[in-house]
Structure formats: C-alpha cells, structure tokens
C-alpha cells in the first residue's frame, strides 16, 4: 500500500512534523489534562484503540483537524489504526504500572497491543514522552517497538507534536491517503461484483428465476426464502460497500422465450475520493472498466477480465 511504503520511507529519512491537538479526556479533571502530557497521550491512544474518530478529532490542531474532517471514514480509520498497530477496533483499558507509568491496553478478540507511556521530559512548551509498543504476550519484550512522542503546549493545553521523527502532516498527506484508498476500494468493487454475480447465479438455480433486486440476496433470520436468500452480506444487499454503489438490472428476456440475463455495475460514491473507475459486468459475464466521472459504465469500456 502506498501509504505504508511512504511511512517506512519517511521514518528512515527522519522526517518531522506537527500532528495533534487538545484532549477532552473522560479519565481525569481538566487540570490534569492541562498539566499532564502523559494523560493527553493516554487519551489519544484510547481514542485510537476504540476507533472513535469523533473523539480523536478533538486531539488535532485546527489545521490537521480540518484536514481530518475531509478525509473519508476509511482513511480516518486507517490513521487511527496506525497508533495502536491493529487492524480492527479494540476495547481500551488504562492503568498505572508499578513504576507509575501509564499502561494502555488495546484489547481485540485476536490480539492485545500494550502501550507503555514513560515519564515526560518537559522543556518550556515542549514535552517528550517515550512510548513502548508490544504484543501483550511478549513477556520478554523481544518484539517491542520504542518511539518518542513529542507534545507542544498550545492555548494552555498539550497537543501531540510528533510521532518520533515521522512527518505526518494531514493536509499534505490527504491526497496520498485518498489515492491509496481509491486503489483498495476499486479492488474491493471488482471482488464485490464477482460475489454478487455468484450470488445471483446461486439464487437462479435455487429459485428458478432471477432476483428482482439485490435486497433479495441479503441476510435472513431463519430459513432462506426467495425474498431474503441469505447469499450476500447486508452492505452488498443494500447496494453500497467500501465507497462504491452497486446497481443490478435484469435485461434480455422477451416474449419469444429468450432467457433473462442481468447486468451489474459499480460506481464510486464520491468520484475522485472513493474511486475513479466505474465497473460494468455485461450479460455475458465480461467485466469492463472506465472513467465516467462517477456515472455508470457500459459495454464500450475496455474489458479487464
């Protein structure tokens, strides 16, 4: 993924930049938040762990907060995941260790990431805090990763200034995040069209006719029926998934007995942000792709598979 490659390159180049903002913590009084940079960092990590984008945005400087607000939900989620090194939302818990350092655990069904915040070193309006990150099962610290987090005091509140030496300027990176998300969304759209086509074919075999709508392929409680066949997840049945809209149309049937065929299409929800290509699966099963500024594709588009 381009964003991940950029992160690795930026880290090794030693690039540096300001990132984050004032904390509105549920864990302590306002005085603690204003005076204790460790409490601010703790709250940044807990918001990241729980994938609470709304709360997380309160930690961003006004410049980065504006950029964060324009990012797609998927891009926001990707950013939050970077802070706890997990691919899914978790349940945060926080407690001091025997040395008085703050421990934040991000608990998921598959793994728990443990983040230890060290004592801050404060110089005027800048504070530096060591942060150690590891899998909670790594009792020997064999794979522990360490980084120094920088915070700056602004308007009497601590704001996160840097992630080690990593340049992470949201306005600058917004376009790159969008490009990375577009690539993922377009791959997902192609996979979803194949999933829908397979579901339609299974529906046809089971009920001897084509479904009228995508909703008839959706989840069901109890036994599957023709109006809810339980063949695709709810998002696909609703016609929207990962930044793409999906359209299903029955074509080709006539009074002299020609069998009905169908077409599937996928269009970006927000052209240029969630995708640029429109995808079209014709009645023969061929998949086409073209840039239609967000409109539906057609048979004239190049066949991609």
VOKOLSE-246157 format. One record per residue: x, y, z of N, C-alpha, C, O in turn; residue in three letters. Coordinates in steps of 0.2 Angstrom, whole numbers, padded with zeros to 4 digits, always signed. Example, Ala and Ser with C-alpha at 12.3 -4.5 7.8 and 13.67 -1.06 7.14 Angstrom:
BEGIN
+0066-0028+0039+0062-0022+0039+0066-0016+0039+0071-0017+0042ALA+0064-0011+0035+0068-0005+0036+0064+0000+0039+0067+0006+0040SER
//
This chain:
BEGIN
+0004-0006+0000+0000+0000+0000+0004+0006+0000+0009+0007+0004UNK+0003+0011-0004+0007+0017-0005+0008+0021+0002+0014+0023+0003UNK+0003+0021+0006+0003+0025+0012+0008+0021+0017+0012+0025+0020UNK+0008+0015+0017+0013+0011+0021+0020+0012+0019+0024+0013+0023UNK+0021+0011+0012+0028+0012+0010+0030+0019+0011+0036+0020+0013UNK+0026+0024+0011+0028+0031+0012+0030+0032+0020+0035+0035+0021UNK+0026+0029+0024+0028+0029+0031+0034+0026+0032+0038+0029+0036UNK+0036+0020+0029+0043+0017+0031+0048+0022+0028+0053+0023+0031UNK+0047+0025+0022+0052+0029+0019+0053+0035+0024+0059+0037+0025UNK+0048+0038+0026+0048+0044+0030+0051+0043+0036+0055+0047+0039UNK+0050+0037+0039+0053+0035+0046+0061+0035+0045+0065+0038+0049UNK+0063+0032+0040+0070+0031+0039+0074+0037+0036+0080+0038+0038UNK+0070+0042+0033+0073+0048+0031+0073+0053+0037+0077+0058+0037UNK+0070+0051+0043+0070+0056+0049+0066+0062+0048+0068+0067+0050UNK+0060+0062+0044+0056+0067+0043+0052+0069+0049+0050+0064+0053UNK+0051+0075+0050+0047+0078+0056+0042+0083+0055+0043+0087+0050UNK+0037+0082+0059+0031+0087+0058+0026+0087+0063+0025+0082+0067UNK+0023+0093+0064+0017+0093+0069+0011+0089+0068+0009+0089+0062UNK+0008+0086+0073+0002+0082+0071-0004+0084+0075-0009+0086+0073UNK-0004+0084+0082-0010+0083+0086-0012+0089+0090-0009+0094+0091UNK-0018+0088+0094-0022+0093+0097-0024+0092+0105-0022+0087+0108UNK-0028+0097+0107-0030+0097+0114-0035+0091+0115-0038+0088+0111UNK-0034+0088+0121-0038+0082+0123-0044+0084+0128-0043+0088+0132UNK-0049+0080+0126-0055+0081+0130-0056+0074+0134-0060+0070+0131UNK-0053+0073+0139-0052+0066+0142-0058+0065+0147-0061+0069+0150UNK-0060+0059+0147-0065+0056+0151-0062+0053+0157-0065+0050+0162UNK-0055+0053+0158-0052+0050+0163-0049+0054+0168-0047+0051+0174UNK-0050+0061+0168-0047+0065+0173-0050+0072+0173-0054+0073+0168UNK-0048+0076+0178-0051+0083+0178-0047+0087+0173-0042+0085+0170UNK-0050+0093+0171-0047+0097+0167-0040+0099+0169-0036+0100+0164UNK-0039+0100+0175-0032+0102+0177-0027+0097+0175-0021+0099+0173UNK-0029+0091+0176-0024+0085+0174-0022+0086+0167-0017+0085+0165UNK-0028+0087+0163-0027+0087+0155-0022+0093+0153-0018+0092+0149UNK-0023+0098+0157-0019+0104+0155-0011+0104+0157-0007+0107+0155UNK-0010+0100+0163-0004+0099+0166+0000+0093+0164+0006+0093+0165UNK-0003+0088+0162+0000+0081+0162+0000+0079+0155-0005+0076+0152UNK+0006+0079+0151+0006+0077+0144+0005+0070+0143+0002+0067+0138UNK+0006+0066+0149+0005+0058+0148-0002+0057+0148-0004+0052+0145UNK-0006+0061+0151-0014+0060+0151-0016+0061+0144-0021+0058+0142UNK-0014+0066+0141-0016+0068+0134-0014+0062+0129-0018+0060+0126UNK-0008+0060+0130-0006+0054+0126-0010+0048+0127-0012+0044+0122UNK-0012+0047+0133-0016+0041+0135-0023+0042+0131-0025+0037+0129UNK-0025+0048+0131-0032+0048+0128-0032+0048+0121-0036+0045+0118UNK-0026+0050+0118-0025+0049+0111-0025+0042+0109-0029+0040+0104UNK-0022+0038+0113-0021+0031+0112-0028+0027+0113-0030+0022+0109UNK-0031+0029+0118-0038+0026+0119-0043+0027+0114-0047+0023+0112UNK-0043+0033+0111-0047+0035+0106-0045+0031+0100-0050+0029+0096UNK-0039+0030+0098-0037+0027+0093-0039+0019+0093-0041+0016+0088UNK-0038+0017+0099-0040+0010+0100-0047+0008+0099-0049+0003+0095UNK-0051+0012+0101-0059+0011+0100-0061+0014+0094-0067+0013+0092UNK-0057+0016+0089-0059+0019+0083-0064+0024+0083-0069+0025+0080UNK-0063+0029+0088-0068+0034+0090-0065+0040+0086-0062+0044+0089UNK-0067+0041+0079-0065+0046+0075-0067+0053+0078-0063+0058+0077UNK-0073+0053+0080-0076+0060+0083-0071+0062+0089-0069+0068+0089UNK-0070+0058+0093-0066+0060+0099-0059+0061+0097-0056+0066+0100UNK-0056+0057+0093-0050+0058+0090-0048+0064+0087-0043+0067+0088UNK-0053+0067+0084-0053+0073+0080-0052+0079+0085-0049+0084+0083UNK-0054+0078+0091-0053+0083+0096-0046+0084+0098-0044+0089+0102UNK-0042+0079+0097-0035+0079+0098-0030+0083+0093-0024+0083+0093UNK-0033+0085+0087-0030+0088+0082-0029+0095+0082-0034+0099+0084UNK-0024+0098+0080-0023+0105+0079-0028+0108+0074-0031+0103+0070UNK-0030+0114+0074-0035+0116+0070-0033+0115+0062-0038+0113+0058UNK-0027+0115+0060-0025+0114+0053-0026+0106+0052-0029+0105+0047UNK-0024+0102+0056-0025+0095+0055-0032+0093+0056-0034+0088+0053UNK-0035+0096+0061-0042+0094+0062-0047+0096+0056-0051+0092+0054UNK-0045+0101+0052-0049+0102+0046-0048+0097+0041-0052+0095+0037UNK-0041+0095+0040-0040+0090+0035-0043+0083+0037-0045+0080+0033UNK-0043+0082+0043-0045+0075+0046-0053+0075+0044-0055+0070+0042UNK-0056+0081+0045-0064+0081+0044-0065+0080+0036-0071+0077+0035UNK-0061+0081+0032-0062+0080+0025-0060+0073+0022-0062+0071+0017UNK-0056+0069+0027-0055+0063+0025-0061+0058+0025-0065+0059+0029UNK-0061+0053+0021-0066+0048+0021-0066+0044+0027-0060+0043+0031UNK-0071+0041+0030-0071+0037+0036-0066+0031+0035-0063+0030+0041UNK-0065+0028+0030-0060+0023+0029-0053+0026+0030-0049+0022+0034UNK-0052+0032+0028-0045+0035+0028-0044+0037+0036-0038+0036+0038UNK-0049+0039+0039-0049+0041+0046-0047+0035+0050-0043+0035+0055UNK-0051+0029+0049-0050+0023+0052-0043+0021+0051-0040+0018+0056UNK-0040+0021+0045-0033+0019+0044-0028+0023+0048-0023+0020+0051UNK-0029+0029+0049-0025+0033+0053-0025+0031+0060-0020+0030+0063UNK-0031+0030+0063-0031+0028+0070-0028+0021+0071-0025+0020+0076UNK-0029+0017+0066-0026+0010+0067-0018+0011+0068-0015+0006+0071UNK-0015+0015+0065-0008+0016+0065-0005+0017+0072+0000+0015+0073UNK-0009+0020+0076-0007+0022+0083-0007+0016+0087-0003+0016+0092UNK-0011+0011+0086-0011+0005+0091-0009-0001+0087-0009-0007+0090UNK-0006+0000+0081-0004-0006+0077-0009-0012+0076-0007-0018+0077UNK-0015-0010+0075-0020-0015+0075-0024-0014+0069-0025-0009+0066UNK-0027-0020+0066-0031-0019+0060-0039-0019+0062-0043-0019+0057UNK-0041-0018+0068-0048-0018+0070-0049-0014+0076-0044-0013+0080UNK-0055-0012+0077-0056-0008+0083-0055-0013+0090-0057-0019+0089UNK-0053-0010+0095-0052-0014+0101-0056-0010+0107-0059-0005+0106UNK-0055-0013+0113-0058-0010+0119-0052-0008+0123-0047-0012+0125UNK-0051-0001+0124-0045+0001+0128-0046+0001+0136-0052+0001+0138UNK-0041-0001+0139-0041+0000+0146-0034+0003+0148-0029+0002+0145UNK-0034+0007+0154-0028+0011+0156-0027+0010+0163-0032+0010+0167UNK-0021+0009+0165-0019+0009+0172-0012+0010+0173-0008+0009+0168UNK-0010+0012+0179-0003+0013+0180+0001+0007+0182-0002+0002+0185UNK+0007+0006+0180+0011+0001+0182+0015+0002+0189+0013+0007+0192UNK+0019-0003+0191+0022-0002+0197+0027+0004+0198+0028+0007+0203UNK+0029+0007+0192+0034+0012+0192+0030+0019+0191+0033+0024+0191UNK+0023+0019+0191+0019+0025+0190+0018+0027+0183+0015+0032+0181UNK+0021+0023+0178+0020+0024+0171+0013+0022+0169+0010+0017+0172UNK+0010+0025+0164+0003+0023+0161+0004+0018+0156+0008+0018+0152UNK+0000+0013+0157-0001+0007+0153-0008+0007+0149-0013+0008+0153UNK-0008+0007+0143-0014+0007+0139-0014+0000+0135-0010-0001+0131UNK-0019-0004+0137-0020-0010+0133-0026-0009+0128-0031-0006+0130UNK-0025-0011+0122-0030-0011+0117-0032-0018+0115-0028-0022+0112UNK-0037-0020+0118-0039-0027+0118-0044-0029+0112-0049-0026+0111UNK-0042-0034+0107-0046-0036+0102-0047-0044+0103-0043-0047+0107UNK-0052-0047+0099-0053-0054+0100-0046-0058+0098-0045-0064+0101UNK-0042-0056+0094-0036-0059+0092-0030-0058+0095-0026-0062+0096UNK-0029-0051+0097-0023-0049+0100-0024-0043+0104-0029-0039+0103UNK-0019-0042+0109-0020-0036+0113-0013-0032+0113-0008-0035+0114UNK-0013-0026+0110-0007-0022+0110-0007-0018+0117-0011-0015+0119UNK-0001-0018+0119+0001-0015+0126+0005-0009+0124+0011-0010+0121UNK+0003-0003+0126+0007+0003+0125+0009+0006+0132+0004+0008+0136UNK+0015+0007+0133+0018+0010+0140+0020+0017+0138+0025+0018+0134UNK+0017+0021+0142+0019+0028+0141+0024+0030+0147+0022+0029+0153UNK+0030+0032+0145+0035+0034+0150+0034+0041+0153+0030+0045+0151UNK+0039+0043+0158+0039+0049+0161+0040+0055+0156+0045+0054+0152UNK+0037+0060+0156+0038+0066+0151+0044+0070+0153+0046+0070+0159UNK+0048+0072+0148+0053+0077+0149+0051+0083+0146+0050+0084+0140UNK+0050+0088+0150+0047+0094+0148+0053+0100+0147+0056+0101+0152UNK+0052+0103+0142+0057+0109+0141+0052+0115+0138+0050+0115+0132UNK+0051+0120+0143+0047+0125+0141+0040+0123+0139+0036+0120+0143UNK+0038+0124+0132+0032+0122+0130+0032+0116+0126+0027+0114+0122UNK+0037+0112+0126+0038+0106+0123+0039+0100+0128+0043+0101+0132UNK+0036+0094+0127+0037+0088+0131+0038+0082+0126+0035+0082+0121UNK+0042+0078+0129+0044+0072+0125+0042+0066+0130+0044+0066+0136UNK+0039+0061+0127+0037+0055+0131+0039+0049+0127+0038+0048+0121UNK+0043+0044+0131+0044+0038+0127+0038+0033+0127+0035+0033+0132UNK+0037+0030+0122+0031+0026+0121+0034+0019+0119+0037+0018+0113UNK+0032+0014+0122+0034+0007+0120+0028+0003+0118+0023+0003+0122UNK+0028-0001+0113+0023-0004+0110+0024-0011+0109+0030-0013+0106UNK+0020-0016+0111+0021-0023+0110+0015-0027+0110+0010-0024+0113UNK+0015-0033+0108+0010-0038+0110+0010-0040+0117+0016-0041+0120UNK+0004-0040+0120+0004-0041+0127+0007-0048+0129+0009-0049+0135UNK+0007-0053+0125+0010-0059+0126+0018-0060+0126+0021-0065+0127UNK+0021-0054+0123+0028-0054+0123+0031-0052+0129+0033-0046+0130UNK+0031-0057+0134+0034-0055+0141+0041-0054+0141+0044-0050+0145UNK+0045-0056+0136+0052-0055+0135+0054-0048+0132+0060-0047+0131UNK+0049-0045+0129+0050-0039+0125+0054-0040+0119+0058-0035+0117UNK+0054-0046+0116+0058-0047+0110+0056-0043+0104+0060-0041+0100UNK+0050-0041+0103+0047-0038+0098+0045-0031+0099+0041-0028+0096UNK+0047-0028+0105+0044-0022+0107+0047-0016+0103+0053-0016+0101UNK+0043-0011+0101+0045-0006+0097+0045+0001+0101+0040+0002+0105UNK+0050+0005+0101+0050+0011+0105+0050+0017+0101+0053+0017+0095UNK+0047+0022+0103+0047+0028+0099+0046+0034+0104+0043+0033+0110UNK+0048+0040+0103+0047+0046+0107+0042+0050+0104+0042+0052+0098UNK+0037+0051+0108+0031+0056+0106+0033+0063+0108+0034+0064+0114UNK+0032+0068+0104+0033+0075+0106+0026+0078+0106+0021+0077+0102UNK+0025+0082+0112+0019+0086+0113+0021+0094+0114+0027+0095+0116UNK+0017+0098+0112+0018+0105+0112+0012+0108+0116+0006+0106+0115UNK+0014+0113+0120+0008+0117+0124+0005+0122+0120+0009+0127+0117UNK-0001+0122+0119-0004+0127+0114-0011+0129+0118-0015+0125+0119UNK-0012+0136+0119-0018+0138+0122-0019+0134+0129-0024+0132+0131UNK-0013+0133+0133-0013+0130+0139-0015+0123+0139-0017+0120+0145UNK-0015+0120+0134-0016+0113+0133-0011+0109+0129-0008+0112+0124UNK-0009+0103+0131-0004+0099+0127-0007+0096+0121-0013+0093+0121UNK-0003+0097+0116-0005+0094+0109+0000+0090+0107+0006+0092+0107UNK-0001+0084+0104+0004+0080+0101+0007+0083+0095+0004+0085+0090UNK+0014+0083+0096+0018+0087+0091+0021+0082+0085+0021+0084+0080UNK+0023+0076+0088+0026+0072+0083+0026+0065+0085+0025+0063+0091UNK+0026+0060+0080+0027+0053+0081+0034+0051+0079+0036+0050+0074UNK+0038+0051+0084+0045+0050+0083+0048+0056+0079+0047+0061+0080UNK+0051+0054+0073+0054+0058+0068+0049+0058+0062+0052+0060+0057UNK+0043+0056+0063+0039+0055+0057+0035+0061+0055+0032+0064+0059UNK+0036+0063+0049+0032+0068+0046+0025+0066+0045+0024+0061+0041UNK+0020+0069+0048+0013+0066+0047+0009+0072+0047+0005+0074+0052UNK+0009+0076+0042+0005+0082+0041-0001+0080+0037-0001+0079+0031UNK-0007+0081+0040-0013+0078+0037-0015+0082+0030-0017+0078+0026UNK-0015+0088+0030-0016+0092+0024-0012+0089+0018-0014+0089+0013UNK-0005+0088+0020-0001+0086+0014-0002+0079+0012-0001+0077+0006UNK-0004+0075+0017-0005+0068+0016-0012+0066+0013-0013+0060+0011UNK-0016+0071+0013-0023+0069+0012-0024+0066+0005-0027+0061+0004UNK-0021+0069+0000-0021+0066-0007-0018+0059-0007-0021+0055-0011UNK-0013+0058-0004-0010+0051-0004-0014+0046-0001-0015+0040-0004UNK-0017+0048+0005-0022+0043+0008-0028+0042+0003-0030+0036+0003UNK-0030+0047+0000-0036+0046-0005-0034+0041-0011-0038+0037-0012UNK-0028+0042-0013-0026+0038-0019-0025+0030-0016-0027+0026-0020UNK-0022+0030-0010-0022+0023-0008-0028+0020-0006-0030+0014-0008UNK-0033+0024-0004-0040+0021-0003-0043+0020-0009-0047+0015-0009UNK-0042+0024-0014-0046+0023-0021-0043+0016-0023-0048+0012-0026UNK-0037+0014-0023-0035+0008-0025-0038+0002-0022-0040-0003-0025UNK-0038+0003-0015-0041-0003-0011-0049-0003-0013-0052-0009-0013UNK-0052+0003-0013-0059+0002-0015-0061-0001-0022-0066-0004-0022UNK-0057+0001-0027-0058-0002-0033-0057-0009-0034-0060-0013-0037UNK-0052-0012-0030-0051-0019-0030-0057-0022-0026-0059-0028-0028UNK-0059-0019-0021-0065-0021-0017-0071-0022-0022-0075-0026-0021UNK-0072-0016-0026-0078-0016-0030-0078-0022-0035-0083-0025-0036UNK-0072-0023-0038-0072-0029-0043-0073-0036-0039-0077-0040-0042UNK-0071-0037-0033-0072-0043-0029-0079-0043-0027-0082-0048-0028UNK-0083-0037-0026-0090-0037-0024-0094-0039-0030-0099-0042-0029UNK-0092-0036-0036-0096-0038-0042-0096-0046-0043-0101-0049-0045UNK-0090-0049-0042-0090-0056-0043-0094-0060-0038-0097-0065-0039UNK-0094-0057-0032-0098-0060-0026-0105-0059-0028-0109-0064-0027UNK-0107-0054-0030-0114-0053-0032-0116-0057-0038-0122-0060-0038UNK-0112-0058-0043-0114-0062-0049-0114-0069-0046-0119-0073-0049UNK-0110-0072-0042-0110-0079-0039-0117-0080-0036-0120-0085-0036UNK-0119-0074-0032-0125-0075-0028-0131-0075-0032-0136-0079-0031UNK-0131-0071-0038-0137-0071-0042-0137-0078-0046-0143-0080-0046UNK-0132-0081-0048-0132-0087-0051-0135-0093-0046-0139-0097-0048UNK-0132-0092-0040-0135-0097-0035-0142-0096-0034-0146-0101-0033UNK-0144-0090-0033-0151-0088-0032-0155-0091-0038-0161-0094-0037UNK-0153-0090-0044-0157-0093-0050-0158-0100-0050-0163-0103-0052UNK-0152-0104-0048-0153-0111-0048-0157-0113-0042-0161-0118-0043UNK-0157-0110-0037-0161-0112-0031-0169-0110-0032-0173-0114-0031UNK-0170-0104-0035-0177-0102-0036-0180-0102-0043-0186-0100-0044UNK-0176-0104-0048-0178-0105-0055-0179-0098-0058-0183-0098-0063UNK-0177-0093-0055-0178-0086-0058-0173-0081-0055-0170-0083-0050UNK-0172-0076-0059-0168-0071-0056-0171-0067-0050-0177-0066-0050UNK-0167-0064-0046-0170-0060-0041-0172-0053-0044-0169-0051-0049UNK-0177-0050-0041-0179-0044-0043-0174-0038-0041-0173-0033-0045UNK-0171-0039-0035-0167-0033-0033-0161-0037-0029-0162-0043-0027UNK-0156-0033-0028-0151-0035-0023-0153-0037-0016-0150-0041-0013UNK-0158-0033-0014-0161-0034-0007-0163-0042-0006-0162-0044-0001UNK-0165-0045-0011-0167-0052-0011-0162-0057-0010-0163-0063-0008UNK-0156-0054-0011-0150-0059-0009-0147-0058-0002-0143-0062+0000UNK-0150-0053+0002-0147-0051+0008-0148-0056+0014-0152-0061+0013UNK-0146-0054+0020-0146-0059+0025-0153-0060+0028-0158-0056+0026UNK-0154-0066+0031-0161-0068+0033-0160-0071+0040-0155-0074+0042UNK-0165-0070+0044-0166-0073+0050-0170-0080+0049-0176-0079+0047UNK-0168-0085+0051-0172-0091+0050-0170-0094+0043-0164-0094+0040UNK-0175-0098+0040-0174-0101+0034-0173-0096+0028-0178-0092+0027UNK-0169-0097+0023-0168-0093+0017-0175-0094+0013-0177-0099+0012UNK-0177-0088+0010-0183-0088+0006-0181-0084+0000-0176-0081-0001UNK-0185-0084-0005-0184-0080-0011-0183-0073-0010-0180-0069-0014UNK-0187-0070-0005-0187-0063-0004-0181-0061+0000-0179-0055+0001UNK-0178-0066+0004-0171-0065+0008-0168-0071+0007-0169-0076+0011UNK-0163-0072+0003-0160-0078+0002-0154-0080+0006-0151-0085+0006UNK-0151-0074+0009-0145-0075+0013-0139-0077+0010-0135-0081+0012UNK-0138-0074+0004-0132-0075+0000-0127-0070+0000-0121-0072-0002UNK-0128-0064+0002-0123-0059+0002-0124-0055+0009-0129-0055+0012UNK-0119-0052+0011-0119-0048+0017-0124-0042+0016-0126-0040+0011UNK-0126-0039+0022-0131-0033+0022-0128-0027+0017-0133-0024+0014UNK-0122-0026+0018-0120-0020+0014-0120-0021+0006-0123-0016+0003UNK-0119-0027+0004-0120-0028-0003-0127-0028-0005-0129-0026-0010UNK-0131-0031-0001-0138-0031-0002-0141-0024-0002-0146-0023-0006UNK-0138-0020+0001-0141-0013+0001-0138-0009-0005-0140-0003-0006UNK-0133-0012-0008-0130-0009-0014-0125-0004-0013-0124+0001-0017UNK-0122-0004-0007-0116+0001-0005-0111-0003-0001-0113-0006+0004UNK-0105-0002-0003-0099-0005+0001-0093-0002-0001-0091-0001-0007UNK-0089-0001+0004-0082+0002+0003-0081+0007-0002-0077+0007-0007UNK-0086+0012-0002-0085+0018-0006-0088+0017-0013-0087+0022-0017UNK-0092+0012-0014-0095+0011-0021-0102+0009-0020-0104+0006-0015UNK-0106+0011-0025-0113+0010-0026-0114+0004-0031-0110+0004-0036UNK-0118+0000-0030-0119-0006-0034-0126-0006-0037-0131-0005-0034UNK-0127-0007-0044-0133-0007-0047-0134-0014-0051-0129-0017-0054UNK-0140-0017-0050-0142-0023-0053-0148-0022-0058-0153-0019-0056UNK-0148-0024-0064-0153-0023-0069-0154-0030-0073-0149-0033-0075UNK-0160-0032-0073-0162-0038-0077-0163-0036-0085-0167-0031-0086UNK-0160-0039-0089-0161-0037-0096-0162-0043-0101-0160-0049-0098UNK-0164-0043-0107-0164-0048-0112-0169-0053-0112-0170-0056-0117UNK-0174-0053-0107-0180-0058-0108-0185-0055-0113-0186-0049-0113UNK-0188-0059-0117-0193-0057-0122-0198-0062-0122-0198-0068-0119UNK-0204-0060-0126-0210-0065-0126-0208-0071-0130-0213-0076-0130UNK-0203-0071-0134-0202-0077-0138-0197-0082-0135-0195-0087-0138UNK-0196-0081-0129-0193-0086-0125-0185-0085-0123-0182-0089-0121UNK-0183-0079-0125-0175-0078-0124-0175-0078-0116-0178-0074-0113UNK-0169-0081-0114-0169-0081-0106-0166-0074-0104-0163-0071-0107UNK-0169-0073-0098-0167-0066-0095-0159-0067-0093-0157-0072-0090UNK-0156-0061-0094-0149-0060-0092-0149-0054-0087-0154-0050-0087UNK-0143-0053-0084-0143-0047-0080-0136-0043-0081-0132-0046-0083UNK-0136-0037-0079-0130-0033-0079-0129-0030-0072-0134-0029-0068UNK-0123-0030-0070-0121-0027-0063-0116-0021-0065-0112-0021-0069UNK-0117-0016-0061-0112-0010-0061-0110-0008-0054-0114-0009-0049UNK-0104-0005-0054-0102-0002-0048-0099+0005-0049-0095+0006-0054UNK-0101+0010-0046-0099+0017-0047-0097+0020-0040-0099+0018-0035UNK-0092+0024-0040-0089+0027-0034-0094+0032-0031-0098+0035-0034UNK-0095+0031-0024-0099+0035-0021-0098+0043-0022-0102+0047-0023UNK-0091+0044-0021-0089+0051-0022-0083+0051-0027-0077+0049-0025UNK-0084+0053-0033-0079+0052-0038-0073+0056-0036-0073+0062-0034UNK-0067+0053-0037-0061+0056-0035-0059+0055-0028-0053+0057-0026UNK-0063+0053-0024-0062+0052-0017-0062+0045-0015-0058+0042-0012UNK-0068+0042-0017-0068+0035-0015-0067+0030-0021-0067+0024-0020UNK-0066+0033-0027-0065+0029-0033-0065+0034-0039-0068+0039-0039UNK-0062+0031-0044-0062+0035-0051-0065+0031-0056-0067+0033-0061UNK-0064+0024-0056-0067+0020-0061-0074+0017-0060-0075+0016-0054UNK-0078+0017-0065-0084+0013-0065-0083+0007-0068-0080+0006-0073UNK-0086+0002-0065-0086-0005-0067-0092-0008-0069-0098-0006-0066UNK-0092-0012-0075-0098-0014-0078-0098-0022-0080-0093-0023-0084UNK-0102-0026-0077-0102-0033-0079-0108-0034-0084-0114-0033-0082UNK-0106-0036-0090-0111-0036-0095-0115-0043-0095-0113-0047-0090UNK-0120-0044-0099-0124-0050-0099-0120-0056-0100-0123-0062-0099UNK-0114-0056-0103-0111-0062-0104-0106-0064-0099-0103-0069-0099UNK-0105-0059-0094-0101-0060-0088-0094-0057-0089-0090-0057-0085UNK-0093-0053-0094-0087-0049-0095-0087-0043-0091-0092-0040-0090UNK-0081-0041-0088-0081-0036-0084-0077-0030-0087-0071-0031-0090UNK-0080-0024-0087-0077-0018-0091-0076-0013-0085-0079-0013-0080UNK-0071-0008-0087-0069-0003-0083-0068+0003-0087-0065+0003-0092UNK-0070+0009-0084-0069+0015-0087-0070+0021-0083-0073+0020-0077UNK-0067+0027-0084-0068+0033-0080-0074+0037-0083-0073+0040-0088UNK-0079+0037-0079-0085+0040-0081-0087+0046-0077-0093+0048-0076UNK-0082+0049-0073-0084+0054-0068-0089+0052-0063-0093+0056-0061UNK-0089+0046-0062-0094+0043-0057-0101+0040-0060-0105+0038-0056UNK-0102+0041-0066-0108+0038-0069-0107+0031-0071-0101+0028-0070UNK-0112+0028-0073-0112+0020-0074-0108+0019-0080-0108+0022-0085UNK-0104+0013-0080-0100+0011-0086-0105+0008-0091-0111+0007-0090UNK-0101+0005-0096-0105+0002-0102-0101-0003-0106-0095-0004-0104UNK-0104-0006-0111-0101-0011-0115-0095-0008-0119-0090-0012-0121UNK-0094-0002-0120-0089+0001-0124-0083+0002-0120-0077+0003-0123UNK-0083+0001-0113-0077+0002-0109-0073-0005-0110-0075-0010-0112UNK-0066-0004-0109-0061-0009-0110-0063-0015-0106-0065-0014-0100UNK-0062-0021-0108-0063-0027-0104-0057-0028-0100-0052-0028-0102UNK-0058-0029-0093-0052-0030-0089-0052-0037-0087-0046-0039-0085UNK-0057-0041-0087-0056-0048-0086-0063-0052-0088-0064-0058-0087UNK
//
